[in-house]
Amino acid sequence: MTSSNSQGTRVFFEAENPSAEVFPLATGTVGIFSCVGPDKATPNEDAAAIIPYGPNGAVLVVADGLGGSPAGEQASRIAVEVLVAVVEEAARESLLLRDAIIDAIEEANREIQEAASGSGTTLAIVEIQGD
């Protein structure tokens, strides 16, 4: 599933993007590609987001559910949803982006642990500011 909101954030959950989708940012472009491996029968556990931040910034997020663990796609979704919410709130309040990202990682970790499903995800985050 791919969706976007009024702030221009784009999110991708269990997406099948067999060819890259390209999106403009204030300082360039970003492409996203995600698909299930050819021999995998379970859903795509990846989640990603492109979150604009101010006039010349953005946050790129990729979460990859841990294969073999239960509900990896759930952990990935939680991680990305929390990152989006916290970064968008930081943008509205003009907070430091680095602090918002760290707070979001900690909050996502708490929510995943509270889900108590035994799931996990890896998380990669890129902060872009200016050129």
C-alpha positions in Angstrom: 0.0 0.0 0.0 1.3 3.5 -0.9 -0.3 6.7 0.5 0.5 10.3 0.9 -0.9 13.1 3.1 -1.4 16.9 2.9 2.2 17.6 4.1 3.6 15.7 1.1 4.7 12.7 3.2 4.6 9.4 1.3 4.4 6.1 3.1 4.8 2.5 1.8 3.6 -0.5 3.7 3.9 -4.1 2.3 4.3 -2.4 -1.0 5.1 -4.1 -4.3 7.1 -1.7 -6.4 8.7 -3.9 -9.0 10.1 -0.7 -10.7 11.4 2.4 -8.9 9.0 5.2 -8.2 10.6 8.6 -8.3 9.4 11.6 -6.2 10.7 15.2 -6.3 12.1 16.8 -3.2 13.0 20.5 -2.7 16.7 19.6 -3.1 16.5 16.8 -5.6 14.7 13.5 -6.2 14.3 10.3 -4.3 13.4 6.9 -5.7 11.9 3.9 -3.9 11.9 0.2 -4.9 10.5 -2.6 -2.8 9.4 -6.2 -3.6 9.3 -9.6 -2.1 12.0 -12.0 -2.9 11.1 -14.5 -5.7 11.0 -17.5 -3.4 9.2 -15.9 -0.5 5.6 -16.8 0.1 4.9 -14.3 2.9 4.0 -10.7 2.6 6.6 -8.0 2.1 7.7 -6.9 5.6 9.3 -3.7 4.4 7.9 -0.2 5.1 9.3 3.1 4.0 8.5 6.8 4.1 9.5 10.1 2.5 8.8 12.9 4.9 9.4 16.5 3.8 10.8 18.8 6.5 10.7 22.5 6.1 11.6 24.2 2.8 14.8 22.3 2.0 14.8 19.2 4.2 13.4 15.7 4.3 13.7 12.4 6.2 13.9 9.1 4.4 13.0 6.0 6.4 13.2 2.3 5.6 12.1 -0.4 8.0 12.7 -4.1 7.1 10.8 -6.6 9.2 12.9 -9.4 10.6 12.3 -12.5 8.6 11.5 -15.5 10.6 10.1 -13.5 13.4 6.3 -13.2 13.8 4.7 -10.0 12.5 7.8 -8.3 11.0 5.5 -6.3 8.8 3.7 -5.0 12.0 7.0 -3.9 13.6 8.0 -2.1 10.3 4.6 -0.4 10.1 4.8 0.8 13.7 8.3 2.1 13.3 7.5 4.1 10.1 4.2 5.4 11.4 5.8 6.7 14.6 8.7 8.3 12.6 6.2 10.1 10.3 4.0 11.3 13.2 7.0 12.6 15.3 8.8 14.2 12.4 5.7 15.9 11.1 4.9 17.3 14.6 8.5 18.5 14.9 8.1 20.4 11.6 4.9 22.1 12.8 6.6 23.2 16.0 10.0 24.0 14.3 11.9 21.6 16.6 15.3 20.2 15.9 15.1 17.4 13.4 17.9 15.3 15.0 16.1 15.4 18.4 12.8 14.4 16.7 14.4 11.5 15.0 16.0 10.1 18.2 12.7 10.6 20.1 10.8 8.7 17.3 13.3 5.8 17.4 12.8 5.5 21.1 9.0 5.8 20.9 8.8 3.2 18.0 10.9 0.8 20.1 8.5 1.2 23.1 5.5 0.6 20.9 6.9 -2.5 19.2 7.8 -4.0 22.6 4.4 -3.2 24.0 2.8 -5.0 21.0 4.4 -8.1 22.6 4.2 -10.0 19.3 7.9 -11.0 19.3 8.3 -9.0 16.1 11.3 -6.8 15.2 12.5 -4.6 12.4 15.7 -3.0 11.3 15.5 0.8 10.7 17.5 3.1 8.5 17.0 6.8 8.5 18.5 9.6 6.4 18.2 13.2 7.3 18.5 15.7 4.5 19.0 19.4 5.3 19.6 21.9 2.5 21.9 21.0 -0.4 
